[in-house]
């Protein structure tokens, strides 16, 4: 069975070059991880979470003397089984 890649995005607007670092219990696919002055759309991709536990990560966007954090939590899939009747 093929896993469908899903994602979200956000925009970084900066007047300096910037870099994204990631920490947490899961590394999401982030692109791009650095940029130049202006506005850039950052995409965060992930596959369905069938681990049974939430996936958490903090993306830290840093440039010059400024920084901002983006918190990402992906809940685990929940499966329901049919009961015999």
HULIN-V16903 format. One line per field, one symbol per residue. phi: phi as a letter, one per 30 degrees, with the letter a starting at -180 (. if undefined). A space follows every 10 residues. Layout:
BEGIN
phi=???
END
This chain:
BEGIN
phi=.ddddbabbb cccbcbdbbc cbbkdacddc bdcaacekcb dccccacecc dibdcbaccc cbahccabcb cbbcdddccc cdddc
END
